[in-house]
């Protein structure tokens, strides 16, 4: 399997309207997909606290429904919650109508917890360009670096080495999920420690 830790150029060509980096001279943007999870998310929040780090959580609506108190804790700790669809839909396998409706369903739910910044990340990084175009008022966020923490066969040492090459303005993807938790516990502390020692700050996307 070929793993692209850094987003390849052709992905940016496919999705020219999406955001892959944010101009900055001293910030790294950590993002967490697929939560909230009753075990992984509280651990992530504790790790972020150790480094005074803020992050963006691209949550799945059905997981928000299952874990409302953890969702509230994310908000209370002043992290940002963003849209990852309600049912973790793969855009390539969904009609535009079904896909947009699922995203809007998430927006209605999350309004019970926090004001929406209308940031969206397509699950699997896969959506039809027509779907992205129809997301009026949203900013579609991809990433510059992918941790691959969800892969049980991951070489975590290699992943850490690759992620340490990220530059200021990079958007890094992790997953606060059970599937990723084993690898996340190894990778995240090292990345936080590395970039803090380089003088970087960790901020939300909005």
C-alpha positions in Angstrom: 0.0 0.0 0.0 1.2 3.5 -0.9 0.7 5.9 2.0 0.7 9.6 1.3 1.4 11.3 4.6 1.6 14.6 2.7 -1.4 15.3 0.4 -0.4 14.7 -3.2 -0.6 17.5 -5.7 -3.3 15.8 -7.7 -5.8 15.9 -4.8 -5.5 19.7 -4.7 -6.2 19.8 -8.5 -9.3 17.6 -8.0 -10.7 19.9 -5.3 -9.4 23.4 -6.1 -12.0 25.1 -3.9 -11.1 23.2 -0.8 -8.6 24.3 1.9 -5.5 22.2 2.4 -3.3 24.7 4.4 -3.8 28.0 6.2 -1.2 30.8 5.8 0.7 31.1 9.1 4.2 31.6 10.3 3.9 29.9 13.7 0.8 27.7 13.8 0.0 24.0 13.2 -3.7 23.0 12.9 -4.5 19.7 14.5 -7.8 18.1 13.5 -9.6 15.0 14.7 -12.1 13.1 12.7 -14.9 10.6 13.5 -15.6 11.3 17.1 -16.6 11.9 19.7 -15.7 8.6 21.2 -16.1 7.8 25.0 -12.5 6.7 25.4 -10.4 8.3 22.7 -11.8 11.8 22.8 -11.4 12.5 26.6 -7.8 11.2 26.3 -7.2 13.6 23.3 -8.6 16.5 25.3 -6.3 15.7 28.2 -3.3 15.5 25.9 -4.1 18.9 24.3 -4.4 20.5 27.7 -0.9 19.4 28.5 0.4 21.6 25.7 -2.2 24.4 25.9 -3.2 23.3 22.4 -6.5 24.0 20.6 -7.8 21.8 17.9 -10.7 21.2 15.5 -12.9 18.2 15.9 -14.8 17.0 12.7 -17.5 15.1 14.5 -20.0 12.6 13.1 -23.6 13.5 14.0 -24.6 10.1 15.2 -21.6 10.0 17.6 -22.6 13.5 18.9 -26.0 12.1 19.7 -24.5 9.1 21.5 -22.0 11.2 23.5 -23.5 14.6 24.3 -21.5 15.2 27.4 -18.2 14.6 25.6 -19.4 17.0 22.9 -20.1 19.6 25.6 -16.6 19.0 27.0 -15.0 19.7 23.7 -16.9 23.0 23.5 -16.2 23.9 27.1 -12.5 23.5 26.5 -12.7 26.0 23.7 -12.0 23.6 20.8 -13.9 23.9 17.6 -16.5 21.4 16.5 -17.0 21.0 12.7 -19.1 19.0 10.3 -18.2 15.4 9.2 -21.7 14.5 8.0 -24.3 12.9 10.3 -23.8 9.3 9.1 -20.2 9.4 7.8 -21.4 9.2 4.2 -19.0 8.6 1.4 -19.9 11.3 -1.2 -18.9 9.2 -4.1 -21.6 6.6 -3.2 -24.3 9.2 -2.4 -26.5 11.3 -4.5 -26.0 15.1 -4.1 -29.4 15.4 -2.5 -28.9 12.7 0.1 -25.3 14.0 0.9 -26.3 17.6 1.4 -29.3 16.6 3.5 -27.1 14.6 5.8 -24.7 17.5 6.2 -27.6 19.8 7.1 -29.0 17.3 9.5 -25.7 17.5 11.3 -25.9 21.3 11.4 -29.3 21.2 13.1 -27.9 18.9 15.8 -24.7 20.7 16.5 -26.6 24.0 17.0 -27.8 22.5 20.3 -24.1 22.6 21.5 -22.4 25.5 19.8 -22.6 28.0 17.1 -21.6 26.5 13.8 -18.6 27.9 11.8 -19.9 25.9 8.8 -16.7 24.1 8.3 -17.0 20.7 6.5 -14.7 17.8 5.9 -15.9 15.0 3.6 -15.5 11.5 5.1 -12.6 9.6 3.5 -11.7 12.9 1.8 -14.0 11.8 -1.0 -16.9 13.9 -2.3 -18.1 14.7 -5.8 -17.1 18.2 -6.9 -20.8 18.9 -7.5 -21.4 18.2 -3.8 -18.7 20.6 -2.7 -20.1 23.3 -5.1 -23.6 22.9 -3.6 -22.4 23.4 0.0 -23.3 27.1 0.0 -21.9 29.0 2.9 -19.5 26.2 3.9 -15.7 26.1 3.9 -14.6 22.6 2.8 -11.5 21.6 4.7 -9.1 18.9 3.5 -5.6 18.5 5.0 -1.9 18.8 4.2 -0.8 15.8 6.3 -2.6 12.5 7.2 -1.4 10.5 10.2 -2.9 7.1 9.0 -3.6 6.4 12.7 -6.6 4.3 11.7 -4.5 1.7 9.9 -3.7 -1.3 12.3 -0.6 -2.1 10.2 0.9 1.3 10.6 4.5 1.8 11.4 4.1 4.5 14.0 7.8 5.5 14.0 7.6 6.2 10.3 4.4 8.1 10.7 5.9 10.3 13.4 9.0 11.0 11.2 6.8 11.9 8.2 4.4 14.2 10.3 7.4 16.0 11.8 8.1 17.4 8.3 4.9 19.5 8.5 5.4 23.2 8.2 3.6 26.2 9.7 0.1 26.4 8.3 -0.2 22.7 7.9 -3.5 20.9 8.7 -2.9 17.5 10.2 -5.5 14.8 10.4 -5.9 12.4 13.4 -8.9 10.3 14.4 -10.4 10.2 17.9 -12.0 6.8 17.3 -11.6 3.3 18.7 -10.0 2.1 15.5 -7.3 4.7 15.7 -6.8 4.9 19.4 -3.8 2.5 19.7 -1.8 4.4 17.2 -3.0 7.8 18.3 -1.7 7.3 21.8 1.8 6.9 20.3 1.8 9.5 17.6 -0.1 12.5 19.1 2.1 13.1 22.2 5.2 13.1 20.0 3.8 15.5 17.5 2.6 17.9 20.2 6.0 17.8 21.9 7.9 18.2 18.6 6.1 21.2 17.4 5.9 22.9 20.7 9.7 22.7 21.0 9.9 24.3 17.6 8.0 27.3 18.9 4.7 26.4 17.1 1.3 27.1 18.5 -1.7 24.8 18.0 -4.9 26.6 17.0 -8.4 25.9 15.7 -9.3 26.4 12.1 -11.7 29.3 12.8 
